[in-house]
Amino acid sequence: MAQTEQQQGIPMPIVTLNRAILLSGVILAGALQQPLITTALFFIILPAVLLGKKASPVFILGTMLFGNGREGKHTESPKLMRFNNAIAALLLGMAQLAFLFGQPVAGWALSAIVAGAAAMALGGFCFGCVIFYRFNLERHRLLSRIPTIKR
C-alpha cells in the first residue's frame, strides 16, 4: 500500500523546531559574537540538504521529542523543507567564507538573513516557500515553451 504525500511529509512540530534552532542559533551567535555558532548551524542543516530528512540531526531530535506519529497532524513537503534548508545552508556557508576572509559584517548580515527568514516563518509567512513556488512556476513556464517535434 502506497503512502500518501500527507503521510510522507515532515510533521510541523519538527519544521517549527528547525526554524527555532536556526533563529535562536543566529541570535545566540550574534549576542556572543561567536561565528563558530553559525558554523555549527551550517553543519547541523547540511546533512538534511545533502542526504534528506533521515540524515538531519533536527529531524532525528524532533522525532525523539515529538514522536514519529503523523496521524491528523499537519505536515510539510520534504522537497520544500530541503529547499528551505538549502537556502539557509547556502547563506550560512557564504557567511562562513565571509568570516574566514575577515569580513565579519558580511558574515553577520548573511546570518541575519537566515534568522529573519526563520523568524518570518515562525510568524506564519514562509519566504522560502514563496521562492520555491516562484521557482517551480518559472521552471514550468520555461519548460512548457520548449517546442516538441511531432512525429
Residue, then its C-alpha position, 0 to 999 in steps of 0.5 A: m500500500a502506497q503512502t500518501e504525500q500527507q503521510q510522507g511529509i515532515p510533521m510541523p512540530i519538527v519544521t517549527l523546531n528547525r526554524a527555532i534552532l536556526l533563529s535562536g542559533v543566529i541570535l545566540a551567535g550574534a549576542l556572543q559574537q561567536p561565528l563558530i555558532t553559525t558554523a555549527l548551524f551550517f553543519i547541523i542543516l547540511p546533512a538534511v540538504l545533502l542526504g534528506k530528512k533521515a540524515s538531519p540531526v533536527f529531524i532525528l531530535g524532533t522525532m525523539l521529542f515529538g514522536n514519529g506519529r503523523e496521524g491528523k497532524h499537519t505536515e510539510s513537503p520534504k522537497l520544500m523543507r530541503f529547499n528551505n534548508a538549502i537556502a539557509a545552508l547556502l547563506l550560512g556557508m557564504a557567511q562562513l567564507a565571509f568570516l574566514f576572509g575577515q569580513p565579519v559584517a558580511g558574515w553577520a548580515l548573511s546570518a541575519i538573513v537566515a534568522g529573519a527568514a526563520a523568524m518570518a516563518l515562525g510568524g506564519f509567512c514562509f519566504g522560502c516557500v514563496i521562492f520555491y513556488r516562484f521557482n517551480l512556476e518559472r521552471h514550468r513556464l520555461l519548460s512548457r515553451i520548449p517546442t516538441i517535434k511531432r512525429 
